[in-house]
């Protein structure tokens, strides 16, 4: 229907209304415009569309394209959220967790190390890190085809994830590279120079993290379970790459730097368990992005990993608290949050391979074992792992990696093919052997690489602060400021 015809109809209607005047004509004009627009909309809806005219095969093709686009959008949204959650684990999560555990005079120093790594590793990742981890198809290390992020754009990389842009995959993996060296700072707390820490972490990222990440997750990597590895090691989200590498390296750093002045004779309690408690809660929440995000899609596997992560953390917190209660007659807040982190560490390699009940078992084992490592083993061997980075991450990552080989099931994740056994519960006990190979290689790379790098950095910048600087505190001596200005 045309505009003049609408105007004519509306004019006749207005003549029949009892109200006369300028306002009535405005009303009639508005009515005409509404009716004309509605008529056009109805006509467009009634007209045959291109989709309606298409052949059945073309309709199926277009429908498939729309479904694929919707799936890609959903997966990409989830992965961007997961990347943000993993970054949340470093700052503020780990920064607060470690910041509360040190003495007051070293609070900013330990937090600054986590924050500095958020910047340092990001730049290194863009320059060469991503390419070394996920470029090429060599067994030990990636290539340089993605150096300076060359070739990394909106198109997916089908070798790793076919539904999200490679840019999203790249930035998600970056967050793992950031938090891994940050975990090491828990062992060197209160006595390592900031300059030495910066240089060491940059070198450690290149020569320890990158090779191990490629071997486990990169195409053709020696330990890769899905892309042609010689010893297929199951590591869903970083048991070997993140926790064993950082935990074992933390032990080497603690031994090389020697004990803090006054340890263990002088009590060195946490200055603020409130900060650590908040940090631990943030770590727990962020770990959902860490583990469930490693499905690289918003699908059933992500849901399974999410549930396994939560259950393991809960059972580990209870196991640690129970062990502490039996020994000391009470359960402490520090013990509860330490147990939760131990459970999150142990479930990391297994999250995408085990169901809820095995996750509870892994959590209990991790909570009890890490409690023994922190309270007994450290006292027996007399090393000063200041914030128990090795006792929780090294030990928890090791037991988690081995138990993954026991409890992994093809019903959860048929990584070797539909119907093929995955772990011990499926009857594939040889997978425990593959897990052991992966654990030993991760331990070896961390031990040797960290030892060599510490020696090199010590010759260049030095590693340990002076006795006077240690006594005054690293906040003042390394950064010229204090966490708490009590005189203000």
C-alpha positions in Angstrom: 0.0 0.0 0.0 1.3 3.5 -1.0 1.8 6.5 1.2 -1.0 8.6 -0.6 -3.5 5.8 -0.1 -2.6 5.6 3.7 -2.9 9.4 4.0 -6.3 9.3 2.3 -7.6 6.5 4.6 -6.3 8.3 7.7 -7.9 11.6 6.5 -11.3 9.9 6.2 -10.9 8.4 9.7 -10.0 11.8 11.2 -13.1 13.4 9.6 -15.2 10.9 11.5 -13.6 11.6 14.9 -15.4 14.1 17.2 -12.1 15.9 17.9 -11.0 18.6 15.5 -7.8 20.7 15.4 -4.1 20.7 14.7 -3.4 17.9 17.1 -5.7 15.5 15.3 -3.8 15.9 12.0 -0.6 15.1 13.8 -2.2 12.0 15.2 -3.5 11.0 11.8 -0.1 11.5 10.2 1.6 9.4 12.8 -1.1 6.7 12.3 -0.4 6.7 8.6 3.3 6.2 9.1 2.8 3.3 11.5 0.4 1.5 9.2 2.7 2.0 6.2 5.7 0.6 8.1 3.7 -2.4 9.3 2.4 -3.0 5.8 6.0 -3.1 4.5 7.1 -5.4 7.2 4.2 -7.8 6.5 4.9 -7.7 2.9 8.6 -8.5 3.4 7.8 -11.4 5.7 5.3 -12.7 3.2 7.8 -12.4 0.3 9.8 -15.5 -0.5 13.4 -15.3 0.8 16.6 -16.6 -0.8 16.6 -19.4 1.8 13.1 -20.5 0.9 14.0 -20.6 -2.8 17.2 -22.6 -2.2 17.4 -26.3 -3.0 17.4 -28.8 -0.1 21.2 -29.3 -0.3 21.8 -25.6 -0.3 19.5 -25.2 2.7 21.5 -27.8 4.6 24.8 -26.1 3.6 23.6 -22.7 4.9 22.2 -24.2 8.1 25.5 -25.9 8.7 27.3 -22.7 8.2 25.0 -20.9 10.7 25.5 -23.7 13.3 29.2 -23.6 12.8 29.3 -19.8 13.2 27.2 -20.0 16.4 29.4 -22.7 17.8 32.5 -20.7 17.0 31.1 -17.6 18.7 30.2 -19.5 21.8 33.6 -21.2 22.0 35.4 -18.0 21.4 33.4 -16.2 24.1 34.2 -18.9 26.7 37.9 -19.0 25.8 38.2 -15.2 26.2 36.6 -15.5 29.6 38.9 -18.4 30.5 41.9 -16.4 29.5 40.8 -13.6 31.8 40.3 -16.1 34.6 43.8 -17.5 34.2 45.3 -14.1 34.3 43.2 -13.4 37.4 45.1 -16.3 39.0 48.4 -14.4 38.8 47.2 -10.9 39.6 45.5 -10.6 42.0 45.2 -14.3 43.0 48.8 -15.5 43.4 50.0 -12.0 44.3 47.6 -11.8 47.3 48.2 -15.4 48.3 52.0 -15.1 48.4 51.8 -11.5 49.6 50.0 -12.5 52.8 52.3 -15.4 53.5 55.5 -13.3 53.7 56.6 -11.0 56.4 55.2 -7.4 56.2 58.5 -5.9 55.1 58.5 -8.1 51.9 54.9 -7.8 50.8 55.3 -5.5 47.9 58.4 -7.3 46.7 56.7 -10.6 46.3 53.6 -9.0 44.7 55.8 -7.0 42.3 57.4 -10.2 41.0 54.0 -11.5 39.9 53.0 -8.2 38.4 56.3 -7.8 36.6 55.9 -11.3 35.0 52.5 -10.3 33.7 54.4 -7.7 31.6 57.7 -9.4 30.9 56.3 -12.8 29.7 53.6 -11.0 27.6 56.3 -9.2 25.6 58.5 -12.4 25.3 55.4 -14.3 24.2 54.7 -11.9 21.4 58.3 -11.8 20.2 59.2 -15.5 20.2 57.5 -17.4 23.0 54.3 -18.5 21.3 56.3 -19.7 18.3 58.7 -21.7 20.4 55.8 -23.4 22.2 53.3 -24.0 19.4 55.2 -23.4 16.1 56.6 -26.2 14.0 56.3 -29.9 14.6 59.7 -30.9 16.1 59.9 -33.3 19.0 61.7 -30.9 21.5 61.0 -27.3 20.6 58.9 -25.2 18.2 60.2 -23.1 15.3 60.2 -19.4 14.5 57.3 -19.3 11.9 55.1 -17.4 14.4 57.8 -15.1 15.7 56.4 -11.6 16.2 53.0 -13.4 16.0 53.4 -13.7 12.2 50.5 -15.6 10.8 48.5 -15.4 14.0 45.1 -13.9 13.2 41.4 -14.5 13.2 41.5 -17.9 11.4 41.7 -21.0 13.6 44.7 -23.2 13.8 43.1 -26.7 13.2 46.0 -28.5 14.8 45.0 -27.1 18.2 41.4 -25.8 17.9 39.3 -25.5 14.9 36.5 -23.3 16.3 38.3 -20.3 17.8 40.6 -17.7 16.3 44.3 -18.5 16.6 44.6 -15.1 18.3 42.3 -16.4 21.1 44.3 -19.6 21.4 47.5 -17.6 21.5 46.4 -15.3 24.3 44.9 -18.1 26.3 48.1 -20.0 26.3 50.0 -16.8 27.2 48.3 -16.7 30.6 49.7 -20.2 31.5 53.2 -18.9 30.5 52.7 -16.0 32.9 51.7 -17.8 36.0 54.2 -20.7 35.7 57.4 -18.7 36.6 55.4 -16.7 39.1 54.9 -19.8 41.1 58.7 -20.2 41.5 58.9 -16.9 43.4 57.3 -18.6 46.4 60.5 -20.5 47.1 62.8 -17.5 46.6 60.7 -15.1 48.7 62.4 -12.6 51.0 65.9 -13.0 49.8 66.2 -12.8 45.9 67.3 -9.6 44.2 64.6 -8.1 41.9 67.1 -7.6 39.0 68.3 -11.2 39.3 64.7 -12.5 39.5 63.8 -10.6 36.3 66.7 -12.0 34.3 66.3 -15.5 35.6 62.6 -15.7 34.9 63.1 -14.5 31.3 65.8 -17.1 30.6 63.8 -19.8 32.5 60.8 -19.1 30.3 62.8 -19.5 27.1 65.0 -22.5 28.1 62.7 -24.5 30.5 59.1 -23.6 30.0 59.0 -23.3 26.2 60.7 -26.7 25.4 58.5 -28.5 27.9 55.3 -26.8 26.7 56.1 -27.8 23.1 57.0 -31.4 24.1 53.7 -31.9 25.9 51.2 -29.7 24.0 52.9 -28.8 20.7 52.3 -30.7 17.4 54.9 -33.5 17.1 56.1 -33.0 20.7 57.9 -35.9 22.3 55.3 -36.2 25.0 52.2 -35.1 23.1 49.2 -37.5 23.6 47.1 -36.4 20.5 49.5 -35.0 17.9 52.2 -37.7 17.4 54.2 -37.9 20.6 56.6 -40.7 21.2 55.4 -41.2 24.8 51.8 -39.9 24.9 51.6 -38.2 28.3 48.2 -37.1 29.5 48.4 -33.5 30.7 45.1 -31.7 30.2 46.0 -28.3 31.7 49.6 -28.3 32.9 50.5 -30.9 35.6 53.9 -31.4 34.0 54.3 -28.1 32.0 53.2 -25.8 34.8 53.3 -27.4 38.2 56.2 -29.9 38.1 58.4 -27.5 36.1 57.8 -24.6 38.5 57.8 -26.7 41.7 61.0 -28.6 41.0 62.7 -25.3 39.8 61.5 -23.7 43.0 63.3 -26.4 45.0 66.5 -25.9 43.0 66.3 -22.1 43.6 65.7 -22.6 47.4 68.7 -24.8 47.6 70.9 -22.5 45.5 70.0 -19.4 47.4 70.3 -21.1 50.8 68.1 -20.4 53.8 66.8 -17.0 54.9 68.7 -15.4 57.7 67.4 -16.8 61.0 65.5 -19.8 59.4 64.4 -22.1 61.0 65.3 -20.8 64.5 63.4 -17.5 64.1 59.6 -17.7 63.7 58.5 -16.3 60.3 54.7 -16.5 60.4 52.5 -15.0 57.6 51.9 -11.3 58.2 48.3 -11.4 56.8 46.3 -14.6 56.4 43.4 -12.5 55.3 45.3 -11.5 52.1 46.2 -15.2 51.6 42.7 -16.3 52.1 41.3 -13.9 49.5 44.1 -14.9 47.1 43.3 -18.6 47.6 39.6 -18.0 46.8 40.6 -16.1 43.7 42.9 -18.9 42.7 40.0 -21.5 43.1 37.7 -19.4 40.9 40.4 -18.7 38.3 41.3 -22.4 38.1 38.0 -23.1 36.3 39.4 -21.1 33.4 42.7 -22.9 33.8 41.2 -26.4 33.6 37.8 -26.2 32.0 39.1 -23.7 29.5 41.7 -26.2 28.4 38.9 -28.0 26.6 39.3 -25.1 24.1 35.5 -25.1 23.6 32.3 -24.6 25.5 31.2 -28.2 25.4 30.6 -31.2 27.6 34.3 -31.8 28.2 34.6 -28.3 29.6 31.8 -29.1 32.0 33.4 -32.3 33.1 36.7 -30.6 33.7 34.9 -27.8 35.7 33.2 -30.4 38.0 36.4 -32.4 38.5 38.4 -29.2 39.4 35.9 -28.2 42.0 35.5 -31.6 43.6 39.2 -32.2 43.8 39.8 -28.8 45.5 37.1 -29.5 48.0 38.2 -33.0 49.0 41.9 -31.9 49.2 41.0 -29.0 51.6 39.1 -31.5 53.8 42.0 -34.0 53.7 44.6 -31.4 54.6 42.4 -30.0 57.4 41.7 -33.5 58.7 45.4 -34.4 58.8 46.1 -31.2 60.6 43.3 -31.7 63.1 44.6 -35.2 63.9 48.1 -33.9 64.5 47.4 -30.5 66.2 43.9 -30.8 67.5 42.5 -28.1 65.2 42.1 -27.2 61.6 43.7 -23.9 60.5 42.7 -21.4 57.8 46.2 -21.6 56.3 45.9 -25.4 56.2 42.5 -25.3 54.5 43.6 -23.0 51.7 46.9 -24.8 51.2 44.9 -28.1 50.9 42.6 -26.5 48.3 45.5 -25.3 46.2 47.1 -28.7 46.5 44.0 -30.3 45.2 43.7 -27.8 42.3 47.3 -28.6 41.4 46.9 -32.3 41.4 43.7 -32.3 39.3 45.2 -30.1 36.7 46.6 -32.8 34.5 43.6 -35.1 35.1 40.7 -32.6 34.8 39.7 -33.5 31.3 40.1 -37.2 31.7 38.5 -38.2 35.0 35.0 -38.2 36.4 33.7 -36.7 39.7 34.5 -39.7 41.9 38.1 -40.2 40.8 38.5 -36.4 41.2 37.5 -36.7 44.8 40.1 -39.5 45.3 42.8 -37.5 43.6 42.0 -34.5 45.8 42.2 -36.6 49.0 45.6 -38.1 47.9 47.0 -34.6 47.1 45.8 -33.0 50.3 47.3 -35.7 52.5 50.6 -36.1 50.5 51.3 -32.4 50.2 50.6 -31.9 53.9 53.2 -34.5 54.6 55.7 -32.9 52.2 55.2 -29.4 53.8 55.2 -30.5 57.4 57.5 -33.5 57.4 59.7 -33.8 54.3 60.8 -30.2 54.5 61.8 -30.6 58.1 63.7 -33.8 57.4 65.7 -32.4 54.5 66.0 -28.9 56.0 65.5 -26.8 52.9 64.0 -23.4 53.0 61.1 -23.4 50.5 59.7 -20.2 51.9 56.1 -20.5 50.7 56.1 -24.2 49.9 56.1 -23.9 46.1 57.8 -27.3 45.8 55.8 -29.0 48.6 52.5 -28.0 46.9 53.2 -27.6 43.2 56.1 -29.9 42.7 54.7 -32.7 44.8 51.1 -32.1 43.9 51.9 -31.9 40.2 53.8 -35.2 40.4 51.2 -37.2 42.2 48.5 -35.7 40.0 50.3 -36.7 36.8 50.8 -40.3 37.9 47.2 -40.7 39.2 46.0 -39.3 35.8 47.4 -42.5 34.2 45.4 -44.6 36.7 42.0 -42.9 36.6 41.8 -41.5 33.0 38.8 -43.0 31.1 37.8 -42.9 27.4 34.2 -42.3 28.4 35.3 -38.9 29.6 37.8 -38.1 26.8 38.5 -40.6 24.0 41.8 -38.9 23.2 43.3 -42.0 21.6 40.2 -42.7 19.5 36.6 -43.8 20.2 36.5 -47.1 22.0 40.2 -47.1 22.8 41.4 -47.5 26.4 43.0 -44.4 27.9 44.0 -45.1 31.5 44.3 -47.8 34.1 40.5 -47.9 34.8 40.0 -48.8 31.1 42.6 -51.5 31.4 45.4 -49.5 29.8 47.9 -49.7 32.7 50.8 -48.9 30.3 49.6 -45.3 30.4 51.0 -45.1 34.0 54.4 -45.8 32.5 53.9 -43.0 29.9 53.0 -40.7 32.7 56.1 -41.7 34.6 58.2 -40.9 31.5 56.6 -37.4 31.3 57.2 -36.8 35.0 60.9 -37.8 34.8 61.5 -35.6 31.7 59.8 -32.6 33.4 61.9 -33.2 36.5 65.1 -33.5 34.5 64.6 -30.4 32.4 63.6 -28.4 35.5 66.6 -29.6 37.6 69.3 -29.2 34.9 67.9 -26.1 33.2 67.3 -24.2 36.5 70.7 -25.1 37.9 72.5 -23.8 34.8 70.5 -20.6 34.6 70.9 -19.8 38.2 74.7 -20.0 37.8 74.7 -17.8 34.8 72.4 -15.1 36.3 74.4 -15.2 39.5 77.6 -14.3 37.6 75.8 -11.5 35.7 73.6 -9.7 38.2 73.9 -11.7 41.4 70.9 -13.4 43.0 70.8 -12.9 46.7 70.4 -9.6 48.5 72.9 -8.6 51.2 72.4 -9.5 54.8 71.6 -5.8 55.5 69.1 -5.6 52.7 67.4 -8.8 53.9 67.1 -7.5 57.4 65.6 -4.2 56.2 63.2 -5.9 53.9 62.9 -6.2 50.2 60.1 -3.6 49.9 62.5 -0.8 50.9 65.8 -2.1 49.5 64.5 -3.3 46.1 61.6 -0.9 45.4 62.0 2.0 47.7 58.5 1.8 49.2 56.5 0.0 51.8 53.3 -1.9 51.7 51.9 -0.3 54.8 52.6 3.3 55.9 51.7 2.9 59.5 52.7 6.5 60.3 50.2 8.1 57.8 
